[in-house]
Every structure is written in structure tokens, then in C-alpha cells.
Amino acid sequence: FMFDIGGQQDKIMVSLEQHDLSHREQGQKLNKIGFQIMKVEENRRYKVHINGELTFKSDYIQSRSIFGTTELKKGRYVLIPTTKDQGDTGKFMLRLYTGSSASGK
């Protein structure tokens, strides 16, 4: 998920939640989830061809949700929700909160 920080610096908060498994079938478990934020070139609109500068990396935990906060400078960023174990998939909800206006794509 790509977003822009328009001010000189802004504090952001990220919340990543995975699908509630309270009615889970036998053998289903919560994934170990986390996320990363990379600063990318400002002319990027759709694809990232070159890995950007890693500005934040959360821990990976086996929980329904994970939360992180950091300060970012003006620019374009990519937020990547991930699982720790390759091949783990599931439905998720991602929320991004900023202290000032930010635009997302």
C-alpha cells in the first residue's frame, strides 16, 4: 500500500489485524503477522522496481493484531503487510493513522 507524507515530518500509527478465528475449524491457527515500511522514489505510481530504504519493521507475532508507530519524513512510502512463514495467507485489515493529511494509493 503506497502513501505520501506531505508535511516535513509526521508521526504515523499502523494497525494490522487478521481475520477473527474464534469460530475456527480444527487445525486452523493464527498466522505470525507483521509489516514493513519502505521509503521509495517519489515518481513511483504503481510498481516498486528498486527496493527502497527500510524505515520501519515490526516484530512478527502470532496474534490477531499488531500495532506500530514511527515518525516519517516527507516523501512516498510503501507499507507491506506480511506473514513470517512463507505460504501463510489470510484475510486482513490494515489501518494507517497520520497526524496530518496524507494521501494513499
Beta strands, then each sheet from edge to edge (+ up, - down):
strand 1: 2-18
strand 2: 32-40
strand 3: 53-57
strand 4: 61-62
strand 5: 65-83
strand 6: 92-98
strand 7: 102-104
sheet 1: 3+ 2- 5+ 1- 6+
sheet 2: 3+ 2- 5+ 1- 7+
sheet 3: 3+ 2- 4+
end
